[in-house]
Amino acid sequence: MADTQQDRIQRALNEQKRRELEEKYGARFSFNDADAPPEVIGEWLQTVEEFERRFQAAGKTTVRAYAGNPEAPLPSAVPPAFMVAELRRLLEHLSAHAIAVHFDRTVPAREAYRFIVEELFEMEIDDVHLDGMTHNFVYGDFHPIESFPRGERPFTS
């Protein structure tokens, strides 16, 4: 397919933007112009620039604050019969605030809930909000090897 004049202009603008991002933010790009139409790459480069601007201006916050300080009782205050429902409610709340928690193996519901409320909520993250951006956390990154008592009710996301 032959490039139109508009495509050539957009490719030149993309190359200029790519060099600017490399110089200003130290960005490195490993794609080539054949990966997507030039206007799509141009939009993506604009998103990268917007992220970098916000990242530089951002402070730090906790996951709890980023998620709007959700109500989350301590695990000991949640009756066993309500733990799975409470965990699901909490995960839905986090998802609505662009935070995803992934469990890379079967984890008992009480442990999954405890992990979020007692560990993850206190973790500091960059306070960057950008449409389409999600903060992702993987349980196994925090607890590479764990064993759980027999009889615990597992929860997988």
C-alpha positions as CSV (number, residue, x, y, z in Angstrom):
1,M,0.0,0.0,0.0
2,A,1.4,3.4,-1.0
3,D,1.9,6.1,1.5
4,T,-0.2,9.2,1.1
5,Q,1.2,12.6,1.5
6,Q,-0.6,12.8,4.8
7,D,1.0,9.5,6.0
8,R,4.4,10.9,5.1
9,I,3.8,14.1,7.0
10,Q,2.5,12.1,10.0
11,R,5.5,9.8,10.0
12,A,7.8,12.8,10.0
13,L,5.9,14.4,12.9
14,N,6.1,11.0,14.7
15,E,9.8,10.8,14.2
16,Q,10.2,14.4,15.6
17,K,8.0,13.5,18.6
18,R,10.0,10.3,19.2
19,R,13.3,12.2,19.2
20,E,11.8,14.9,21.5
21,L,10.6,12.2,24.0
22,E,14.0,10.5,23.9
23,E,15.8,13.8,24.6
24,K,13.4,15.2,27.2
25,Y,12.5,12.1,29.2
26,G,15.1,9.4,28.2
27,A,12.4,7.4,26.5
28,R,13.4,4.4,24.3
29,F,11.2,3.0,21.6
30,S,11.5,-0.4,20.0
31,F,8.7,-0.2,17.4
32,N,8.9,0.7,13.8
33,D,6.6,2.7,11.6
34,A,5.1,-0.5,10.1
35,D,3.7,-1.6,13.5
36,A,0.5,0.6,13.1
37,P,-0.9,3.3,10.9
38,P,1.0,6.6,11.4
39,E,-1.9,8.4,13.0
40,V,-2.2,5.6,15.7
41,I,1.5,5.9,16.5
42,G,1.1,9.7,16.7
43,E,-1.8,9.3,19.2
44,W,0.3,6.8,21.2
45,L,3.3,9.1,21.3
46,Q,1.0,11.9,22.6
47,T,-0.2,9.6,25.3
48,V,3.4,8.7,26.3
49,E,4.2,12.4,26.5
50,E,1.1,13.1,28.6
51,F,2.1,10.3,31.0
52,E,5.7,11.5,31.3
53,R,4.5,15.1,32.1
54,R,2.1,13.8,34.8
55,F,4.7,11.4,36.1
56,Q,7.2,14.2,36.6
57,A,4.7,16.4,38.4
58,A,3.2,13.6,40.5
59,G,3.9,13.0,44.1
60,K,3.5,9.8,46.0
61,T,0.4,8.4,47.6
62,T,-0.7,5.1,49.1
63,V,-2.8,2.6,47.3
64,R,-5.5,3.2,49.9
65,A,-5.6,6.9,49.1
66,Y,-5.4,6.4,45.3
67,A,-8.4,4.1,45.7
68,G,-10.4,6.8,47.5
69,N,-9.9,5.5,51.0
70,P,-12.4,2.6,50.8
71,E,-14.0,1.2,53.9
72,A,-12.3,-2.1,54.6
73,P,-12.6,-3.6,58.0
74,L,-9.7,-5.6,59.3
75,P,-9.8,-9.3,58.3
76,S,-10.5,-10.3,61.9
77,A,-13.7,-8.2,61.9
78,V,-15.1,-10.0,58.8
79,P,-17.1,-13.1,59.6
80,P,-15.9,-16.1,57.6
81,A,-19.3,-16.5,55.9
82,F,-19.0,-13.0,54.4
83,M,-15.3,-13.0,53.5
84,V,-15.6,-13.9,49.8
85,A,-18.3,-11.3,49.3
86,E,-16.3,-8.7,51.1
87,L,-13.2,-9.5,49.0
88,R,-15.2,-9.3,45.8
89,R,-16.7,-5.9,46.9
90,L,-13.2,-4.6,47.6
91,L,-11.7,-5.9,44.3
92,E,-14.6,-4.2,42.4
93,H,-14.0,-1.0,44.3
94,L,-10.3,-1.1,43.4
95,S,-11.1,-1.9,39.8
96,A,-13.4,1.1,39.6
97,H,-10.3,3.2,40.7
98,A,-8.0,1.7,38.1
99,I,-6.3,-0.7,40.4
100,A,-6.1,-4.4,39.6
101,V,-4.9,-7.1,42.0
102,H,-3.9,-10.4,40.4
103,F,-3.5,-13.7,42.2
104,D,-1.1,-15.9,40.3
105,R,-2.1,-18.9,42.3
106,T,-5.0,-20.1,44.4
107,V,-5.0,-18.0,47.6
108,P,-7.5,-18.4,50.5
109,A,-10.1,-15.6,50.5
110,R,-9.1,-14.4,54.0
111,E,-5.4,-14.2,52.9
112,A,-6.3,-12.3,49.7
113,Y,-8.3,-9.8,51.7
114,R,-5.6,-9.5,54.4
115,F,-3.0,-8.9,51.7
116,I,-5.0,-6.0,50.2
117,V,-6.0,-4.4,53.5
118,E,-2.9,-4.9,55.5
119,E,-0.1,-4.8,52.9
120,L,-1.2,-3.4,49.6
121,F,-3.2,-0.4,50.9
122,E,0.0,0.8,52.7
123,M,2.2,0.6,49.6
124,E,3.4,3.9,48.1
125,I,2.8,4.5,44.4
126,D,3.1,7.4,42.0
127,D,0.0,9.5,42.1
128,V,-0.5,9.5,38.3
129,H,-4.1,9.4,37.0
130,L,-4.4,8.9,33.2
131,D,-7.4,7.6,31.3
132,G,-6.9,4.0,30.4
133,M,-4.0,3.5,32.8
134,T,-4.3,0.8,35.5
135,H,-2.0,0.1,38.4
136,N,-1.5,-3.7,38.5
137,F,-0.3,-5.7,41.4
138,V,0.5,-9.4,41.5
139,Y,0.3,-11.3,44.8
140,G,3.2,-13.5,43.9
141,D,5.5,-10.4,43.6
142,F,4.9,-9.9,47.3
143,H,4.7,-13.5,48.4
144,P,6.7,-15.7,46.1
145,I,6.3,-18.9,48.1
146,E,3.5,-19.4,50.6
147,S,1.7,-22.3,52.1
148,F,-1.7,-22.0,53.7
149,P,-3.4,-24.2,56.3
150,R,-5.6,-26.9,55.0
151,G,-9.3,-26.1,55.0
152,E,-8.9,-22.5,54.0
153,R,-11.4,-21.5,51.3
154,P,-9.4,-20.5,48.2
155,F,-10.0,-17.4,46.1
156,T,-8.8,-16.9,42.6
157,S,-9.4,-13.8,40.6
